[in-house]
Structure formats: C-alpha cells, structure tokens
C-alpha cells in the first residue's frame, strides 16, 4: 500500500472514530450506545495500525473492543437499563459539557504543537511514521555510550531540515545494556530487530508492576460490584 492510500485510510478511520464517539454520547438506547463504542474502538485500532503501532492496535481490539465491551453489554442487559431521555432537554448541562470538551481539545492541540519540530514535520501520517523510524536509525548510529557505562545514552536527531533536538532513548540499541547477555530480548536487539512486544511486556511487569497490580485489583472490585448489583432481592 502506497503512502497516499494509507494517508486517506488514516483520515477516514480517524473521522469515523470521532463520529462514532459522538454517537456513543447522543444515542438514547444504552445497548446501541455500547455498540457504537465498540465500533469506535475498532476505528481507533485502525488508526493505531496506520501509524505503525500494530501491537497497540491489536491490543485495542482484543481488550477494549472485545473483553471490556462484552462486560459493558452484559452489565447493561443484566441491570435492565432503561432508555434515557434526550440530553438536549437540559441545555445548561449541554453547555457545560461543550465548554469542558473545548478546553480539553484546546489543551491537546497546544501540547501537540509544543512538541519539538511539530510545525516543521510532515502532515502525512505514514510519512511521519517512516521519517520517525529513519530518525531513530540515524540516532542509533550516532549514539555514543556514556562515560560511566551506566547512564542511558540519548539518540541524536540528525536529519535534513529537522530541528536540533535530542530524542529520548527510544531505539532498543540505546537501552541494550539494561538486559543481561544471553536473554532473548538482548539477542534480538543485538541482531538489529525491534522486539516491541517483549520490551513493552518487560516494562509493564518490571517498572510498572505495582501500578499493574493496583489496576487488576480495581477491576476485581468492579467485577464483585457487578455481581452484587445483579443480585435480585428474594421474595420473602
């Protein structure tokens, strides 16, 4: 697939994700709203895959569009949630929601344009992804080990017309010393591969292990709450 076709699909799925997200809010039937949310997750996964984040896109489909949406639909059907009234009957609440959404959107746009090189970068998503990968490979070649050998070296961004910035250690070769020799991840990095799934799993269960356990306990508490709410009182 050429860059032009991939860019068209990126904007199509991006617009579709926005429209489906709005339908989640404005649909009056809870079941229909949940189905629109599942489709929105699928469109978001397509956007991630278009940006080259294939693992995150597949994870979005399996976890969010799969397991979590099944849980949502189960709760809606089990609790017998009734059809909601139109939100436009409360104009004050609608106005407050629009103001808050506008503030979040303005903050997001400001963060994006404050990134180094945001104004000079390509506007085509796949071109930007390809350029970022080339910058990482160039940074890998320019990266020099630190004097102590313990600090993580930074990858320098050297590209025609690119701003003079320092990239964080995104390339696996920049952090190869963190993994013992003889391990599978170290061998793949030394062979020039990019084991993104293995690196993500190692980071989650090593650096963010405590946060992951807390999130799992929160989901367990939520599941217990669903069972308690679904119990009907006895006829005695």
N, CA and C of each residue as an Amber inpcrd file, in Angstrom:
protein
   708
   0.8580000  -1.1930000   0.0000000   0.0000000   0.0000000   0.0000000
   0.8940000   1.2430000   0.0000000   0.6550000   2.1610000  -0.9600000
   1.4790000   3.3480000  -1.0190000   1.0940000   4.3350000   0.0690000
   1.9240000   5.3980000   0.1960000   1.7300000   6.3470000   1.2740000
   0.4340000   7.1170000   1.0970000   0.0770000   7.4490000  -0.1420000
  -1.1330000   8.2520000  -0.3690000  -2.3840000   7.4870000   0.0760000
  -2.4870000   6.2140000  -0.3030000  -3.6600000   5.4240000   0.0830000
  -3.7210000   5.2300000   1.5920000  -2.5790000   4.9940000   2.2300000
  -2.5740000   4.8150000   3.6780000  -2.9790000   6.0920000   4.3970000
  -2.5860000   7.2530000   3.8640000  -2.9910000   8.5170000   4.4800000
  -4.4910000   8.7280000   4.3560000  -5.0680000   8.3760000   3.2040000
  -6.5170000   8.5080000   3.0260000  -7.2520000   7.6340000   4.0440000
  -6.7970000   6.3880000   4.2010000  -7.4350000   5.4980000   5.1680000
  -7.2620000   6.0000000   6.5980000  -6.1100000   6.6150000   6.8790000
  -5.8940000   7.1530000   8.2220000  -6.9360000   8.2200000   8.5510000
  -7.1490000   9.1530000   7.6440000  -8.1150000  10.2180000   7.9130000
  -9.5470000   9.6940000   7.9030000  -9.8270000   8.6880000   7.0790000
 -11.1770000   8.1080000   7.0620000 -11.4930000   7.4500000   8.4000000
 -10.5710000   6.6160000   8.8840000 -10.8070000   5.9460000  10.1670000
 -10.7660000   6.9360000  11.3300000  -9.9360000   7.9860000  11.2240000
  -9.9250000   9.0000000  12.2710000 -11.2490000   9.7330000  12.3690000
 -11.8030000  10.1470000  11.2130000 -13.1030000  10.8100000  11.2140000
 -14.2040000   9.8610000  11.6760000 -14.1000000   8.5920000  11.2720000
 -15.1020000   7.6120000  11.7000000 -15.0610000   7.4100000  13.2140000
 -13.8700000   7.4060000  13.8020000 -13.7610000   7.2590000  15.2570000
 -14.4030000   8.4420000  15.9800000 -14.2210000   9.6520000  15.4410000
 -14.8290000  10.8360000  16.0650000 -16.3530000  10.7730000  15.9750000
 -16.8760000  10.4110000  14.7930000 -18.3310000  10.3400000  14.6090000
 -18.9390000   9.2730000  15.5110000 -18.3110000   8.1090000  15.5750000
 -18.8400000   7.0350000  16.4200000 -18.7770000   7.4030000  17.8960000
 -17.7350000   8.1440000  18.2980000 -17.6480000   8.5870000  19.6950000
 -18.7780000   9.5540000  20.0280000 -19.1230000  10.4360000  19.0990000
 -20.2500000  11.3400000  19.3290000 -21.5670000  10.5720000  19.4070000
 -21.6940000   9.5210000  18.5950000 -22.9180000   8.7230000  18.6420000
 -23.0520000   7.9750000  19.9670000 -21.9120000   7.6290000  20.5880000
 -21.9700000   6.9980000  21.9060000 -22.6370000   7.9220000  22.9140000
 -22.3510000   9.2170000  22.7960000 -22.8960000  10.1800000  23.7540000
 -24.3640000  10.4870000  23.4620000 -24.7150000  10.5980000  22.1860000
 -26.0400000  11.0910000  21.8220000 -27.0680000   9.9840000  21.5960000
 -26.6450000   8.7120000  21.5470000 -27.6260000   7.6360000  21.3930000
 -28.4250000   7.4780000  22.6780000 -29.7420000   7.3180000  22.5480000
 -30.6110000   7.2150000  23.7260000 -30.7150000   5.7780000  24.2350000
 -30.5170000   4.8080000  23.3570000 -30.5820000   3.4030000  23.7650000
 -29.2050000   2.9700000  24.2880000 -29.1090000   2.4900000  25.5320000
 -27.8030000   2.1060000  26.0800000 -27.1150000   0.9920000  25.2890000
 -27.8850000   0.0230000  24.7980000 -27.2810000  -1.0740000  24.0330000
 -26.6900000  -0.5430000  22.7280000 -27.4360000   0.3220000  22.0370000
 -26.9160000   0.9250000  20.7970000 -25.6880000   1.7750000  21.0790000
 -25.7060000   2.4830000  22.1980000 -24.5440000   3.2870000  22.5760000
 -23.3200000   2.4040000  22.8170000 -23.5040000   1.2550000  23.4460000
 -22.3930000   0.3380000  23.6760000 -21.8530000  -0.2240000  22.3620000
 -22.7440000  -0.5020000  21.4110000 -22.2930000  -0.9960000  20.1120000
 -21.4980000   0.0680000  19.3550000 -21.9380000   1.3330000  19.4620000
 -21.1890000   2.4180000  18.8280000 -19.8100000   2.5720000  19.4600000
 -19.7260000   2.3330000  20.7670000 -18.4280000   2.4000000  21.4260000
 -17.4990000   1.2950000  20.9370000 -18.0460000   0.0970000  20.7170000
 -17.2240000  -0.9920000  20.1900000 -16.6990000  -0.6570000  18.7970000
 -17.5490000  -0.0790000  17.9520000 -17.1050000   0.3210000  16.6110000
 -16.0770000   1.4490000  16.6860000 -16.2480000   2.3420000  17.6580000
 -15.2660000   3.4120000  17.8440000 -13.9070000   2.8530000  18.2400000
 -13.9010000   1.8390000  19.1000000 -12.6400000   1.1920000  19.4620000
 -11.9840000   0.5520000  18.2390000 -12.8070000  -0.0510000  17.3700000
 -12.2480000  -0.6430000  16.1590000 -11.6310000   0.3890000  15.2410000
 -12.2890000   1.5490000  15.0850000 -11.7310000   2.6130000  14.2480000
 -10.4460000   3.1690000  14.8520000 -10.4140000   3.2940000  16.1700000
  -9.1950000   3.7520000  16.8390000  -8.0560000   2.7580000  16.6450000
  -8.3670000   1.4790000  16.6830000  -7.3450000   0.4590000  16.4280000
  -6.7980000   0.5740000  15.0090000  -7.6810000   0.8720000  14.0470000
  -7.2280000   1.0470000  12.6660000  -6.2870000   2.2530000  12.5410000
  -6.5650000   3.3240000  13.2930000  -5.6790000   4.4900000  13.2950000
  -4.3090000   4.1230000  13.8610000  -4.2910000   3.3500000  14.9480000
  -3.0140000   2.9370000  15.5370000  -2.2180000   2.0700000  14.5800000
  -2.8970000   1.1530000  13.9000000  -2.2070000   0.2950000  12.9420000
  -1.6750000   1.1260000  11.7850000  -2.4410000   2.1410000  11.3500000
  -1.9640000   3.0220000  10.2920000  -0.7410000   3.8200000  10.6750000
  -0.5570000   4.0790000  11.9670000   0.6220000   4.7960000  12.4490000
   1.8010000   3.8760000  12.7180000   1.6120000   2.5760000  12.4810000
   2.6990000   1.6280000  12.6850000   2.7110000   0.9590000  14.0340000
   1.7550000   1.3080000  14.9230000   1.6780000   0.6800000  16.2490000
   0.7770000  -0.5430000  16.1580000   1.2720000  -1.5990000  15.5150000
   0.4460000  -2.7760000  15.2610000   0.0630000  -3.4980000  16.5530000
   1.0050000  -3.5810000  17.4830000   0.7050000  -4.2900000  18.7300000
  -0.3850000  -3.5640000  19.5190000  -0.3040000  -2.2330000  19.6050000
  -1.3260000  -1.4740000  20.3250000  -2.6820000  -1.5740000  19.6240000
  -2.6770000  -1.6080000  18.2860000  -3.9400000  -1.7550000  17.5630000
  -4.6070000  -3.0930000  17.8340000  -3.8150000  -4.1610000  17.8200000
  -4.3720000  -5.4910000  18.1170000  -4.8310000  -5.5610000  19.5670000
  -4.0680000  -4.9490000  20.4620000  -4.4620000  -4.9220000  21.8730000
  -5.7580000  -4.1380000  22.0710000  -5.9300000  -3.0730000  21.3030000
  -7.1620000  -2.2860000  21.3800000  -8.3760000  -3.1280000  20.9890000
  -8.2190000  -3.9590000  19.9700000  -9.3380000  -4.7950000  19.5270000
  -9.6160000  -5.9140000  20.5270000  -8.5530000  -6.5760000  20.9910000
  -8.7490000  -7.7280000  21.8850000  -9.2780000  -7.3060000  23.2470000
  -8.7040000  -6.2450000  23.8210000  -9.0540000  -5.8680000  25.1950000
 -10.2890000  -4.9790000  25.2250000 -10.2470000  -3.8720000  24.4920000
 -11.3370000  -2.8960000  24.5890000 -12.5530000  -3.3210000  23.7730000
 -12.3520000  -3.5440000  22.4630000 -13.4910000  -3.9240000  21.6260000
 -13.9730000  -5.3380000  21.9220000 -13.1760000  -6.1320000  22.5940000
 -13.5710000  -7.4940000  22.9050000 -14.0520000  -7.6530000  24.3270000
 -13.1180000  -7.8010000  25.2570000 -13.4690000  -8.1580000  26.6340000
 -14.2590000  -7.0590000  27.3370000 -13.7840000  -5.8250000  27.2790000
 -14.4400000  -4.7510000  28.0320000 -15.8220000  -4.4490000  27.4680000
 -15.9850000  -4.4740000  26.1500000 -17.2970000  -4.1840000  25.5760000
 -18.2930000  -5.3040000  25.8800000 -17.8170000  -6.5380000  25.9290000
 -18.7030000  -7.6380000  26.3440000 -19.1580000  -7.4220000  27.7790000
 -18.2490000  -6.9530000  28.6450000 -18.6160000  -6.6650000  30.0280000
 -19.6390000  -5.5300000  30.0990000 -19.4410000  -4.4830000  29.2960000
 -20.3870000  -3.3730000  29.2710000 -21.7770000  -3.8500000  28.8400000
 -21.8230000  -4.6040000  27.7460000 -23.1130000  -5.0860000  27.2610000
 -23.7800000  -6.0160000  28.2790000 -22.9800000  -6.8340000  28.9570000
 -23.5310000  -7.7340000  29.9770000 -24.1480000  -6.9380000  31.1290000
 -23.4550000  -5.8710000  31.5610000 -23.9730000  -5.0560000  32.6630000
 -25.2560000  -4.3520000  32.2470000 -25.2780000  -3.8050000  31.0340000
 -26.4660000  -3.0880000  30.5700000 -27.6730000  -4.0170000  30.5010000
 -27.4660000  -5.2040000  29.9440000 -28.5850000  -6.1390000  29.8170000
 -28.9890000  -6.7300000  31.1740000 -28.0170000  -6.9420000  32.0510000
 -28.3230000  -7.5610000  33.3320000 -29.0580000  -6.6060000  34.2560000
 -28.6380000  -5.3320000  34.2350000 -29.2840000  -4.3460000  35.0930000
 -30.5510000  -3.7720000  34.4760000 -30.8260000  -4.1360000  33.2270000
 -32.0380000  -3.6720000  32.5470000 -32.1250000  -2.1450000  32.5640000
 -31.0610000  -1.5190000  32.0310000 -31.0050000  -0.0620000  31.9870000
 -32.0400000   0.4510000  30.9970000 -32.8490000   1.3950000  31.4370000
 -33.9180000   1.9160000  30.5940000 -33.3660000   2.9460000  29.6200000
 -34.1740000   3.2500000  28.6090000 -33.8010000   4.2430000  27.6070000
 -33.7690000   5.6250000  28.2580000 -32.6850000   6.3520000  28.0030000
 -32.5130000   7.6580000  28.6210000 -33.3000000   8.7210000  27.8750000
 -33.6180000   9.7970000  28.6040000 -34.2660000  10.9420000  27.9620000
 -33.2350000  11.7210000  27.1590000 -33.7120000  12.5630000  26.2790000
 -32.8300000  13.3320000  25.4100000 -31.9930000  14.3000000  26.2350000
 -30.6780000  14.3550000  26.0220000 -29.8470000  15.2780000  26.8110000
 -30.1150000  16.7330000  26.4730000 -30.7150000  17.0050000  25.3120000
 -30.9580000  18.3870000  24.9180000 -32.0800000  19.0260000  25.7270000
 -32.7780000  18.2270000  26.5390000 -33.8020000  18.8020000  27.4050000
 -33.1790000  19.5520000  28.5740000 -31.8700000  19.4260000  28.7760000
 -31.1610000  20.1470000  29.8290000 -30.0600000  20.9850000  29.1770000
 -30.4000000  22.1640000  28.6520000 -29.4140000  22.9630000  27.9040000
 -28.2330000  23.4130000  28.7450000 -28.4430000  23.6250000  30.0510000
 -27.3150000  24.0620000  30.8930000 -26.2430000  22.9780000  30.9600000
 -26.6580000  21.7250000  31.1340000 -25.6870000  20.6230000  31.1840000
 -24.9750000  20.4540000  29.8510000 -25.7110000  20.6400000  28.7480000
 -25.0920000  20.5320000  27.4270000 -24.0400000  21.6230000  27.2380000
 -24.3520000  22.8420000  27.6790000 -23.4000000  23.9520000  27.5330000
 -22.1370000  23.7000000  28.3590000 -22.3090000  23.2090000  29.5780000
 -21.1430000  22.9050000  30.4180000 -20.2880000  21.8160000  29.7760000
 -20.9310000  20.7760000  29.2080000 -20.1780000  19.7090000  28.5530000
 -19.3990000  20.2020000  27.3480000 -20.0130000  21.1090000  26.5560000
 -19.3210000  21.6500000  25.3760000 -18.1190000  22.4950000  25.8000000
 -18.2710000  23.2670000  26.8560000 -17.1550000  24.1010000  27.3280000
 -15.9970000  23.2260000  27.8140000 -16.3040000  22.1990000  28.5890000
 -15.2450000  21.3150000  29.1020000 -14.5530000  20.5830000  27.9540000
 -15.3380000  20.0920000  26.9730000 -14.7380000  19.4130000  25.8240000
 -13.8520000  20.3590000  25.0300000 -14.2910000  21.6220000  24.8760000
 -13.4780000  22.5990000  24.1670000 -12.1680000  22.8900000  24.8780000
 -12.2080000  22.9500000  26.2060000 -10.9810000  23.1790000  26.9770000
 -10.0010000  22.0200000  26.8110000 -10.5010000  20.7890000  26.8780000
  -9.6280000  19.6280000  26.6870000  -9.0470000  19.6010000  25.2740000
  -9.8660000  19.9420000  24.2740000  -9.3840000  19.9480000  22.8990000
  -8.3120000  21.0120000  22.7020000  -8.5360000  22.2100000  23.2650000
  -7.5270000  23.2580000  23.1560000  -6.2270000  22.8800000  23.8390000
  -6.3150000  22.2180000  24.9940000  -5.1140000  21.7780000  25.6920000
  -4.3650000  20.7210000  24.8950000  -5.1180000  19.7980000  24.2700000
  -4.4800000  18.7590000  23.4640000  -3.7740000  19.3510000  22.2560000
  -4.4140000  20.2960000  21.5780000  -3.7830000  20.9430000  20.4210000
  -2.5290000  21.7070000  20.8470000  -2.6030000  22.3910000  22.0000000
  -1.4360000  23.1080000  22.4840000  -0.2740000  22.1840000  22.7980000
  -0.5650000  21.0180000  23.3790000   0.5060000  20.0610000  23.6840000
   1.1410000  19.5360000  22.3980000   0.3050000  19.2440000  21.3960000
   0.8350000  18.7070000  20.1410000   1.7550000  19.7080000  19.4580000
   1.3390000  20.9680000  19.3930000   2.1310000  21.9760000  18.7020000
   3.3130000  22.4530000  19.5330000   3.3660000  22.1210000  20.8130000
   4.5220000  22.4880000  21.6280000   5.6470000  21.4690000  21.5390000
   5.3870000  20.3180000  20.9000000   6.4280000  19.3120000  20.7480000
   7.5140000  19.8130000  19.8120000   8.7570000  19.3910000  20.0130000
   9.8460000  19.8430000  19.1330000   9.6240000  19.3820000  17.6960000
   9.6650000  20.3340000  16.7780000   9.5190000  20.0180000  15.3590000
   8.1120000  19.7430000  14.9230000   7.1000000  20.0940000  15.7270000
   5.7130000  19.7990000  15.3600000   5.2660000  20.6010000  14.1430000
   5.7350000  21.8600000  14.0440000   5.3150000  22.7110000  12.9310000
   6.0630000  22.3820000  11.6410000   7.2560000  21.7990000  11.7750000
   8.0380000  21.5050000  10.5750000   7.8430000  20.0890000  10.0670000
   7.1130000  19.2630000  10.8060000   7.0040000  17.8510000  10.4440000
   6.0670000  17.6450000   9.2690000   6.1010000  16.4550000   8.7090000
   5.2170000  16.1060000   7.6110000   3.7770000  16.0270000   8.1000000
   2.8500000  16.3200000   7.2120000   1.4420000  16.2300000   7.5790000
   0.8590000  14.8590000   7.2710000   1.5520000  14.0530000   6.4970000
   1.0590000  12.7220000   6.1430000   1.4290000  11.7500000   7.2680000
   0.4680000  11.0040000   7.8050000   0.7710000  10.1270000   8.9540000
   1.8230000   9.0820000   8.6530000   1.6820000   8.3620000   7.5200000
   2.6360000   7.3100000   7.2210000   4.0010000   7.8920000   6.8990000
   4.0310000   9.0650000   6.2710000   5.3140000   9.7160000   6.0140000
   5.9930000  10.1040000   7.3180000   5.2000000  10.5580000   8.2890000
   5.7530000  10.9130000   9.5910000   6.2830000   9.6730000  10.3070000
   5.5450000   8.5620000  10.2220000   5.9940000   7.3300000  10.8620000
   7.2910000   6.8290000  10.2200000   7.3640000   6.9100000   8.8980000
   8.5830000   6.4790000   8.2190000   9.7530000   7.3830000   8.5560000
   9.4840000   8.7030000   8.6320000  10.5370000   9.6420000   8.9770000
  11.0300000   9.4180000  10.4000000  10.0930000   9.1430000  11.3280000
  10.4820000   8.8900000  12.7130000  11.3630000   7.6430000  12.8170000
  11.0210000   6.6050000  12.0440000  11.8340000   5.3840000  12.0700000
  13.2250000   5.6550000  11.5200000  13.3270000   6.4640000  10.4540000
  14.6350000   6.8140000   9.9130000  15.4420000   7.6280000  10.9180000
  14.7670000   8.5380000  11.6370000  15.4640000   9.3220000  12.6530000
  15.9980000   8.4410000  13.7670000  15.2140000   7.4200000  14.1480000
  15.6760000   6.5120000  15.1940000  16.8990000   5.7290000  14.7450000
  16.8850000   5.2880000  13.4840000  18.0300000   4.5350000  12.9870000
  19.2650000   5.4230000  12.8910000  19.0630000   6.6910000  12.4880000
  20.1950000   7.6180000  12.4430000  20.7140000   7.8820000  13.8530000
  19.7520000   8.0570000  14.7980000  20.1520000   8.2700000  16.1840000
  20.8940000   7.0780000  16.7510000  20.5030000   5.8830000  16.3070000
  21.1930000   4.6770000  16.7660000  22.6490000   4.6890000  16.3150000
  22.8810000   5.1610000  15.1050000  24.2460000   5.2030000  14.6110000
  25.0730000   6.2690000  15.3140000  24.3830000   7.3880000  15.6960000
  25.1090000   8.4800000  16.3240000  25.2550000   8.3210000  17.8290000
  24.5080000   7.3750000  18.4180000  24.5080000   7.2470000  19.8730000
  25.8630000   6.7330000  20.3530000  26.4030000   7.4310000  21.3160000
  27.6860000   7.0240000  21.8780000  27.4780000   6.6390000  23.3370000
  28.1130000   5.5960000  23.8110000  27.9330000   5.2070000  25.2170000
  28.4640000   6.2780000  26.1510000  27.8410000   6.3820000  27.2930000
  28.2510000   7.3870000  28.2740000  29.5820000   6.9890000  28.8920000
  30.1450000   7.9450000  29.6270000  31.4650000   7.6960000  30.2040000
  31.4150000   6.6150000  31.2730000  30.3380000   6.6160000  32.0580000
  30.2540000   5.6300000  33.1310000  29.7800000   4.2770000  32.6670000
  29.0640000   4.2450000  31.5180000  28.5380000   2.9940000  31.0190000
  27.2420000   2.5860000  31.6850000  26.7790000   3.3660000  32.6670000
  25.5570000   3.0330000  33.3740000  24.3890000   3.9080000  32.9400000
  24.6640000   5.1140000  32.4710000  23.5990000   6.0080000  32.0580000
  23.1040000   5.6230000  30.6700000  21.8240000   5.8700000  30.4330000
  21.2560000   5.5530000  29.1340000  21.6280000   6.6450000  28.1450000
  22.3230000   6.3440000  27.0710000  22.6960000   7.3940000  26.1240000
  21.4940000   7.8820000  25.3510000  21.5160000   9.1440000  24.9500000
  20.4440000   9.7310000  24.1550000  20.7580000   9.5640000  22.6810000
  19.7200000   9.4900000  21.8730000  19.8770000   9.3680000  20.4330000
  19.7360000  10.7430000  19.8120000  20.7190000  11.1800000  19.0730000
  20.6590000  12.4970000  18.4560000  19.8630000  12.4630000  17.1720000
  19.0440000  13.4850000  16.9650000  18.2420000  13.5900000  15.7500000
  19.0430000  14.3710000  14.7290000  19.4340000  13.7250000  13.6700000
  20.1910000  14.3780000  12.6110000  19.4930000  14.0740000  11.2880000
  18.8040000  15.0650000  10.7640000  18.0570000  14.8580000   9.5370000
  18.0090000  16.1760000   8.7770000  17.8690000  16.1130000   7.4560000
  17.8200000  17.3190000   6.6530000  16.5880000  18.1360000   6.9830000
  16.7810000  19.3830000   7.3970000  15.6660000  20.2630000   7.6810000
  15.0010000  20.0300000   9.0110000  15.4720000  19.0820000   9.8140000
  14.8570000  18.7960000  11.1000000  15.4150000  19.7250000  12.1600000
  14.6180000  20.0630000  13.1800000  15.1240000  20.9410000  14.2430000
  16.1820000  20.2330000  15.0710000  16.9970000  21.0080000  15.7260000
  18.0810000  20.4670000  16.5380000  17.5300000  20.0940000  17.9060000
  17.1710000  18.8310000  18.0690000  16.6410000  18.3370000  19.3330000
  17.3360000  17.0210000  19.6620000  17.1210000  16.5560000  20.8850000
  17.6750000  15.2820000  21.3330000  16.5200000  14.3330000  21.5890000
  16.5380000  13.1940000  20.9150000  15.4800000  12.2110000  21.1020000
  15.6920000  11.4370000  22.3940000  14.6200000  11.0330000  23.0440000
  14.7620000  10.1290000  24.1940000  15.2250000   8.7670000  23.7230000
  15.6730000   7.8940000  24.6290000  16.1980000   6.5950000  24.2400000
  15.1010000   5.6490000  23.7730000  14.6020000   5.8640000  22.5420000
  13.5380000   5.0310000  22.0120000  14.0810000   3.8080000  21.2830000
  15.2570000   3.9340000  20.7010000  15.8150000   2.8160000  19.9770000
  16.2610000   1.7290000  20.9510000  15.9640000   0.4510000  20.6560000
  16.3590000  -0.6210000  21.5910000  17.8560000  -0.6630000  21.8390000
  18.6580000  -0.3110000  20.8040000  20.0990000  -0.3700000  20.9780000
  20.5920000   0.6060000  22.0360000  19.8140000   1.6810000  22.2760000
  20.2190000   2.6580000  23.2820000  20.0790000   2.1010000  24.6970000
  19.2370000   1.0870000  24.8700000  18.9940000   0.5130000  26.1990000
  19.3680000  -0.9610000  26.2580000  20.2130000  -1.4020000  25.3450000
  20.5640000  -2.8240000  25.3050000  21.2970000  -3.2580000  26.5620000
  22.0280000  -2.3060000  27.1920000  22.8070000  -2.6920000  28.3790000
  21.9150000  -2.9930000  29.5750000  20.6160000  -2.6520000  29.4990000
  19.7090000  -2.9320000  30.6120000  19.3130000  -4.4060000  30.6750000
  19.5330000  -5.1510000  29.6060000  19.1170000  -6.5520000  29.5510000
  20.3530000  -7.4420000  29.5570000  20.3670000  -8.4660000  30.4060000
  21.5580000  -9.3280000  30.5110000  21.8460000 -10.0460000  29.1880000
  23.1080000 -10.2910000  28.9580000  23.5010000 -11.0340000  27.7690000
  23.0250000 -12.4820000  27.8760000  22.5760000 -13.0180000  26.7360000
  22.0620000 -14.3760000  26.6940000  20.5510000 -14.4520000  26.7440000
  19.8790000 -13.3380000  27.1210000  18.4190000 -13.3470000  27.1380000
  17.8900000 -13.1630000  25.7180000  16.6380000 -13.5480000  25.5330000
  16.0330000 -13.4700000  24.1940000  15.9450000 -12.0270000  23.7100000
  15.5620000 -11.1150000  24.6190000  15.4350000  -9.7110000  24.2220000
  16.7880000  -9.1420000  23.8040000  17.8350000  -9.4470000  24.5530000
  19.1750000  -8.9380000  24.2220000  19.6510000  -9.4860000  22.8810000
  19.3760000 -10.7530000  22.6060000  19.7950000 -11.3360000  21.3300000
  19.0690000 -10.6830000  20.1590000  17.7650000 -10.4250000  20.3220000
  17.0220000  -9.7750000  19.2450000  17.5090000  -8.3530000  19.0090000
  17.8170000  -7.6340000  20.0920000  18.3250000  -6.2670000  19.9430000
  19.6840000  -6.2730000  19.2610000  20.5530000  -7.1890000  19.6570000
  21.8840000  -7.2660000  19.0420000  21.8020000  -7.6380000  17.5740000
  20.7690000  -8.3550000  17.1850000  20.5950000  -8.7240000  15.7710000
  19.9170000  -7.6270000  14.9540000  19.6540000  -6.4730000  15.5730000
  19.0460000  -5.3600000  14.8590000  17.5440000  -5.4110000  14.7640000
  16.8900000  -6.2970000  15.5240000  15.4350000  -6.3780000  15.4880000
  14.8300000  -5.4270000  16.5110000  13.5130000  -5.2560000  16.4050000
  12.7890000  -4.3560000  17.3130000  11.7080000  -5.1470000  18.0230000
  12.0390000  -5.8350000  19.1300000  11.0370000  -6.6570000  19.8470000
  10.1030000  -5.7850000  20.6870000   9.1890000  -5.0520000  20.0170000
   8.3620000  -4.0870000  20.7400000   7.4450000  -4.7570000  21.7570000
   6.8910000  -5.9200000  21.4060000   6.0070000  -6.6020000  22.3490000
   6.7560000  -7.0530000  23.5970000   7.9260000  -7.6190000  23.4040000
   8.7210000  -8.0690000  24.5470000   9.1790000  -6.8890000  25.4010000
   9.5770000  -5.7990000  24.7690000  10.0060000  -4.6260000  25.5230000
   8.8510000  -4.0150000  26.3050000   7.6620000  -3.9820000  25.6920000
   6.5000000  -3.4430000  26.3880000   6.1230000  -4.3110000  27.5840000
   6.1150000  -5.6300000  27.3880000   5.8010000  -6.5190000  28.4980000
   6.8300000  -6.4350000  29.6150000   8.0930000  -6.3470000  29.2530000
   9.1470000  -6.2380000  30.2740000   8.9950000  -4.9380000  31.0570000
   8.6520000  -3.8450000  30.3640000   8.4780000  -2.5610000  31.0370000
   7.2740000  -2.5780000  31.9700000   6.1570000  -3.1670000  31.5050000
   4.9460000  -3.1940000  32.3210000   5.1320000  -4.0050000  33.5950000
   5.7130000  -5.2030000  33.4580000   5.8070000  -6.1060000  34.6010000
   7.0630000  -5.8790000  35.4340000   7.9260000  -4.9860000  35.0100000
   9.1260000  -4.6970000  35.7820000   9.0650000  -3.3010000  36.4020000
   8.9660000  -2.2870000  35.5630000   8.9800000  -0.9020000  36.0500000
   7.6390000  -0.4780000  36.6360000   6.5430000  -0.9610000  36.0190000
   5.2050000  -0.5440000  36.4510000   4.4120000  -1.7190000  37.0280000
   5.1040000  -2.6200000  37.6890000   4.4430000  -3.8080000  38.2310000
   3.4210000  -3.4390000  39.3030000   3.7630000  -2.5000000  40.1890000
   2.8560000  -2.1090000  41.2690000   1.5850000  -1.4690000  40.7100000
   1.7300000  -0.5950000  39.7230000   0.5490000   0.0360000  39.1200000
  -0.3250000  -0.9950000  38.4220000   0.3020000  -1.9860000  37.8070000
  -0.4560000  -3.0250000  37.1190000  -1.2520000  -3.8640000  38.1200000
  -0.6700000  -4.1590000  39.2640000  -1.3850000  -4.9240000  40.2930000
  -2.5550000  -4.1180000  40.8380000  -2.3580000  -2.8220000  41.0520000
  -3.4450000  -1.9700000  41.5420000  -4.5860000  -1.9130000  40.5400000
  -4.2600000  -1.8090000  39.2520000  -5.3070000  -1.8040000  38.2240000
  -6.0640000  -3.1320000  38.2060000  -5.3450000  -4.2390000  38.3830000
  -6.0160000  -5.5370000  38.4260000  -6.9430000  -5.6690000  39.6220000
  -6.5190000  -5.1410000  40.7790000  -7.3840000  -5.1770000  41.9620000
  -8.6180000  -4.2980000  41.7670000  -8.4500000  -3.1470000  41.0860000
  -9.6030000  -2.2820000  40.8160000 -10.6130000  -2.9860000  39.9130000
 -10.1230000  -3.7100000  38.9010000 -11.0320000  -4.4610000  38.0350000
 -11.7160000  -5.5960000  38.8040000 -10.9870000  -6.2130000  39.7330000
 -11.5920000  -7.2730000  40.5450000 -12.7070000  -6.7140000  41.4250000
 -12.4750000  -5.5540000  42.0320000 -13.5060000  -4.9220000  42.8540000
 -14.7190000  -4.5600000  42.0060000 -14.4720000  -4.0530000  40.7820000
 -15.5830000  -3.7140000  39.8980000 -16.3870000  -4.9550000  39.5220000
 -15.7120000  -6.0760000  39.2810000 -16.4230000  -7.3130000  38.9510000
 -17.2790000  -7.7920000  40.1230000 -16.7370000  -7.6940000  41.3300000
 -17.5200000  -8.0750000  42.5110000 -18.7290000  -7.1570000  42.6690000
 -18.5440000  -5.8530000  42.3980000 -19.6620000  -4.9220000  42.4750000
 -20.7560000  -5.2430000  41.4800000 -20.3700000  -5.6840000  40.2790000
 -21.3730000  -6.0690000  39.2750000 -22.1930000  -7.2550000  39.7640000
 -21.5300000  -8.2270000  40.3760000 -22.2590000  -9.3970000  40.8830000
 -23.2230000  -8.9930000  41.9950000 -22.7790000  -8.0930000  42.8740000
 -23.6420000  -7.6430000  43.9740000 -24.8450000  -6.8730000  43.4330000
 -24.6160000  -5.9880000  42.4500000 -25.7190000  -5.2110000  41.8930000
 -26.7060000  -6.0780000  41.1180000 -26.2110000  -7.1650000  40.5420000
 -27.0860000  -8.0030000  39.7280000 -27.9580000  -8.9300000  40.5620000
 -27.6870000  -9.0520000  41.8530000 -28.4990000  -9.9300000  42.7080000
 -29.8600000  -9.2940000  42.9590000 -30.8710000 -10.0530000  42.7120000
 -32.2330000  -9.5650000  42.9360000 -32.6830000  -9.9400000  44.3460000
 -33.4160000  -9.0570000  44.9880000 -33.8870000  -9.3830000  46.3400000
 -34.8510000 -10.5620000  46.3140000 -34.7970000 -11.3660000  47.3680000
 -35.6670000 -12.5360000  47.4450000 -37.1050000 -12.1010000  47.6900000
 -38.0300000 -12.9820000  47.3800000 -39.4400000 -12.6440000  47.5150000
 -39.9670000 -12.7480000  48.9240000 -39.1130000 -13.0850000  49.8820000
 -39.5790000 -13.2150000  51.2500000 -39.8190000 -11.8520000  51.8840000
